[in-house]
Amino acid sequence: MQMSDKLSIEFSSNNDICFCVDAIGLRCPMPLIKMKQALNCLDIDDTLLLRATDEDSVRDIHAFTQLTAHRITAYQKNEQTHFYIICKGHWENYD
């Protein structure tokens, strides 16, 4: 892992991550698709870490979470890598 691909200690230690999705080097829409596939395997309130280098992932991931019960609990960018921590939501709790 290159220095630009590392999370800050504060960012990673404040979150209980159940699953990691590595979308480094993948172009749109693959980071979103891989994230959605991983969320399908998780339990409600589990979190996943998504690492992506595609700039379009910022728009895609934020739009997806706004339309679903899932939520971004943390976001960080280091040079070219975007890090998202996403919590799986429950549709019954979605307004």
C-alpha positions as CSV (number, residue, x, y, z in Angstrom):
1,M,0.0,0.0,0.0
2,Q,1.5,3.3,-1.0
3,M,1.6,6.2,1.4
4,S,-1.3,8.0,-0.4
5,D,-3.4,4.9,0.1
6,K,-3.2,4.9,3.9
7,L,-5.9,6.1,6.2
8,S,-5.2,8.5,9.1
9,I,-5.1,6.8,12.5
10,E,-8.1,8.9,13.7
11,F,-10.2,8.0,10.7
12,S,-9.7,4.3,10.8
13,S,-9.7,3.8,14.6
14,N,-13.0,5.5,15.2
15,N,-14.9,3.0,13.0
16,D,-15.5,-0.7,13.4
17,I,-15.0,-1.9,9.8
18,C,-16.5,-5.3,8.9
19,F,-15.5,-5.5,5.3
20,C,-13.1,-3.7,2.9
21,V,-13.7,-3.0,-0.8
22,D,-10.7,-2.2,-2.8
23,A,-11.7,-0.3,-6.0
24,I,-8.3,1.2,-6.5
25,G,-7.8,1.7,-10.3
26,L,-11.4,0.8,-11.2
27,R,-13.4,3.2,-13.3
28,C,-17.1,4.2,-12.9
29,P,-19.4,2.4,-12.2
30,M,-17.3,-0.4,-10.8
31,P,-16.5,1.2,-7.3
32,L,-20.3,1.6,-6.8
33,I,-21.1,-1.9,-8.0
34,K,-18.5,-3.5,-5.8
35,M,-19.7,-1.5,-2.8
36,K,-23.4,-2.5,-3.5
37,Q,-22.4,-6.2,-3.8
38,A,-20.5,-6.0,-0.4
39,L,-23.4,-4.2,1.3
40,N,-25.7,-7.1,0.2
41,C,-23.5,-9.5,2.3
42,L,-23.5,-7.4,5.4
43,D,-25.9,-7.2,8.4
44,I,-27.7,-4.0,9.3
45,D,-25.4,-1.5,11.0
46,D,-22.3,-3.2,9.7
47,T,-19.8,-0.9,8.1
48,L,-17.5,-1.3,5.1
49,L,-14.5,0.6,4.0
50,L,-14.4,1.5,0.3
51,R,-11.1,2.6,-1.3
52,A,-11.4,4.2,-4.8
53,T,-9.3,6.3,-7.0
54,D,-12.0,7.2,-9.6
55,E,-13.1,10.9,-9.1
56,D,-16.6,10.0,-10.2
57,S,-16.9,7.8,-7.1
58,V,-17.5,11.0,-5.0
59,R,-20.6,11.8,-6.9
60,D,-21.8,8.2,-7.3
61,I,-21.3,7.1,-3.7
62,H,-22.9,10.2,-2.2
63,A,-25.9,10.0,-4.6
64,F,-26.4,6.3,-3.8
65,T,-26.4,6.9,-0.1
66,Q,-28.9,9.8,-0.4
67,L,-31.3,7.5,-2.3
68,T,-31.0,4.5,0.1
69,A,-31.0,3.7,3.8
70,H,-27.2,3.4,3.8
71,R,-25.1,6.2,5.1
72,I,-21.5,7.5,4.8
73,T,-20.2,7.8,8.3
74,A,-16.7,9.0,7.3
75,Y,-15.0,10.2,4.2
76,Q,-11.3,11.1,3.6
77,K,-9.2,11.8,0.6
78,N,-5.4,11.3,0.5
79,E,-3.8,12.6,-2.7
80,Q,-5.6,10.4,-5.3
81,T,-7.4,7.9,-3.1
82,H,-10.9,8.4,-1.7
83,F,-11.8,6.5,1.5
84,Y,-15.5,6.0,2.5
85,I,-16.9,4.3,5.5
86,I,-20.4,3.2,4.8
87,C,-22.9,1.9,7.3
88,K,-25.5,-0.5,6.0
89,G,-29.0,0.8,6.8
90,H,-32.3,-0.8,7.2
91,W,-35.1,0.0,4.8
92,E,-37.8,0.1,7.6
93,N,-35.8,2.9,9.2
94,Y,-35.5,4.9,6.0
95,D,-37.7,8.0,5.7
